[in-house]
Amino acid sequence: MARTTFSGPVASNNGFVFPVATAAALGAIADPANTTDKFVGKTVVDLATGVIYTATGATAASAWKGSNATTVTPA
């Protein structure tokens, strides 16, 4: 995966686009959200609820912390 380092403020005319996943998908350990390109700090959004989730680890079993103070642990 490519990474970019910025120095100073970042401006975006089109906003930032996050991957989409539901809380149910994040809770399924075999879901691609947990098995493909997962890393500490990865952010996804559940469009149905508006909750933004952040990965706490890179393994499929690593929990997701929600912007609404919830935790989803894949099982």
Residue frames relative to the residue before (quaternion, step in Angstrom):
aa qw qx qy qz dx dy dz
M 1.0000 0.0000 0.0000 0.0000 0.00 0.00 0.00
A 0.4292 -0.7054 0.5076 0.2462 3.55 -0.96 0.88
R 0.1058 -0.7751 0.6201 0.0587 3.56 -1.12 0.69
T 0.1448 -0.7752 0.6109 0.0701 3.52 -1.15 0.67
T 0.2240 -0.7596 0.5963 0.1312 3.57 -1.01 0.81
F 0.1639 -0.7906 0.5858 0.0700 3.55 -0.93 0.95
S 0.1522 -0.7395 0.6454 0.1162 3.52 -1.23 0.54
G 0.7806 0.2389 -0.2011 0.5414 3.56 -0.58 1.12
P 0.7308 -0.4258 0.2854 0.4508 3.59 -1.24 -0.05
V 0.2798 -0.7299 0.6015 0.1650 3.52 -1.24 0.59
A 0.1108 -0.7869 0.6055 0.0429 3.57 -0.82 1.01
S 0.0427 -0.7854 0.6175 0.0082 3.54 -1.08 0.79
N 0.3367 -0.7559 0.5300 0.1855 3.55 -0.71 1.08
N 0.7573 0.3687 -0.1848 0.5064 3.58 1.18 -0.55
G 0.5594 -0.6086 0.3939 0.4018 3.61 1.21 0.15
F 0.4903 -0.6229 0.5130 0.3292 3.52 -1.33 -0.05
V 0.2376 -0.7787 0.5690 0.1154 3.57 -0.90 0.92
F 0.1664 -0.7868 0.5910 0.0637 3.54 -0.71 1.15
P 0.5462 -0.5619 0.4836 0.3900 3.58 -1.17 0.48
V 0.3525 -0.7357 0.5453 0.1928 3.58 -1.17 0.59
A 0.1733 0.7527 -0.6234 0.1211 3.57 -1.04 0.86
T 0.3958 -0.6945 0.5407 0.2621 3.57 -1.08 0.67
A 0.6388 -0.5100 0.3973 0.4171 3.57 -1.24 0.35
A 0.6204 0.5461 -0.3415 0.4475 3.59 1.05 -0.75
A 0.6538 0.5001 -0.3130 0.4738 3.59 0.97 -0.83
L 0.6559 0.5101 -0.3156 0.4582 3.59 0.95 -0.84
G 0.6687 0.5074 -0.2907 0.4593 3.58 1.15 -0.58
A 0.6290 0.5119 -0.3297 0.4832 3.58 1.28 -0.19
I 0.4036 -0.7682 0.4425 0.2261 3.58 -0.32 1.25
A 0.7026 0.4555 -0.2720 0.4742 3.62 1.09 -0.58
D 0.4584 0.6855 -0.4552 0.3357 3.61 1.25 -0.06
P 0.5960 -0.5956 0.4019 0.3585 3.62 -1.03 0.73
A 0.5638 0.5919 -0.3949 0.4193 3.63 1.11 -0.50
N 0.7355 0.3964 -0.2143 0.5060 3.58 1.17 -0.61
T 0.7582 0.4027 -0.2005 0.4720 3.58 1.15 -0.50
T 0.7505 0.3447 -0.1974 0.5282 3.60 1.22 -0.27
D 0.8671 -0.0706 0.0127 0.4929 3.58 -0.72 1.11
K 0.3343 0.7213 -0.5331 0.2894 3.61 0.96 0.79
F 0.0860 0.7867 -0.6053 0.0853 3.58 -0.93 0.90
V 0.6460 -0.4995 0.3903 0.4252 3.57 -1.23 0.39
G 0.8066 0.2614 -0.2076 0.4879 3.56 -0.78 1.03
K 0.4287 0.6847 -0.4832 0.3374 3.60 1.25 -0.06
T 0.1741 -0.7999 0.5715 0.0573 3.56 -0.90 0.95
V 0.0030 -0.7635 0.6456 -0.0171 3.54 -1.02 0.91
V 0.2525 -0.7620 0.5743 0.1606 3.57 -1.22 0.40
D 0.2980 -0.6997 0.6210 0.1896 3.54 -1.14 0.78
L 0.3095 -0.8008 0.4848 0.1671 3.59 -0.23 1.26
A 0.6087 0.5690 -0.3580 0.4215 3.59 1.12 -0.54
T 0.7896 0.2902 -0.1385 0.5226 3.59 1.04 -0.75
G 0.4200 -0.7118 0.4598 0.3248 3.58 1.20 -0.49
V 0.4831 0.6666 -0.4334 0.3666 3.59 1.28 0.08
I 0.2417 -0.7415 0.6124 0.1295 3.55 -1.01 0.92
Y 0.1494 -0.7984 0.5813 0.0473 3.57 -0.83 1.05
T 0.1463 -0.7741 0.6128 0.0625 3.56 -1.10 0.81
A 0.4270 -0.7111 0.5043 0.2401 3.57 -0.88 1.01
T 0.3224 -0.7574 0.5407 0.1734 3.56 -0.98 0.90
G 0.7972 0.0811 -0.0420 0.5968 3.59 1.27 -0.19
A 0.5716 -0.6314 0.4259 0.3053 3.54 -1.32 0.19
T 0.5983 0.5717 -0.3817 0.4117 3.62 1.17 -0.24
A 0.6525 -0.5266 0.3727 0.3974 3.57 -1.22 0.46
A 0.7030 0.4664 -0.2639 0.4675 3.60 1.10 -0.63
S 0.4652 0.6851 -0.4489 0.3358 3.61 1.24 -0.10
A 0.5011 -0.6856 0.4583 0.2623 3.54 -1.01 0.93
W 0.3042 -0.6921 0.6244 0.1966 3.51 -1.42 0.36
K 0.2265 -0.7588 0.5974 0.1266 3.60 -0.90 0.95
G 0.2858 -0.7856 0.5314 0.1372 3.56 -0.81 1.05
S 0.5804 -0.5943 0.4402 0.3408 3.54 -1.21 0.56
N 0.6644 0.4607 -0.2977 0.5077 3.60 1.30 -0.19
A 0.5875 -0.6237 0.3279 0.3979 3.60 1.26 0.55
T 0.4944 0.6221 -0.4540 0.4031 3.60 1.14 0.53
T 0.2149 -0.7377 0.6195 0.1606 3.52 -1.31 0.31
V 0.1325 -0.7559 0.6375 0.0680 3.56 -1.00 0.92
T 0.0812 -0.7956 0.6002 0.0150 3.56 -0.66 1.14
P 0.3998 -0.7333 0.4956 0.2385 3.60 -0.55 1.14
A 0.0150 0.7888 -0.6135 0.0329 3.54 -1.01 0.88
